[in-house]
């Protein structure tokens, strides 16, 4: 019974470093709506390329290394279909971020 309680306690708790890493991964660059739409379609037809393009276009003067790495992982795992689905989802997130920015303006 002690083991079950210990496992429940560990599952609910998370470390600060884990939350910071998750925030770093989900911090998507803000693109114009047209650029985000291009990245979305690229992610559908050539998995990972839209995410890699987004990592290069999103920040002025600096590339997002985490987004670039995610794009490479999407491209490498696309042959297993998982990367392709992950790429489409990530393209949708990029498009949602651009639409949110468009709605704020």
Buried (B, 14 or more C-beta within 10 A) or exposed (E): EEEEEEEEEEEEEEEEEEEEEEEEEEEBBBBEEEBBBBBBBBBBEBBBBBBBBBBBBBEEEEBBEBBBBBBBBBBEBBEEEEBBBBBBEBBBBBBEBBEEBEEEE
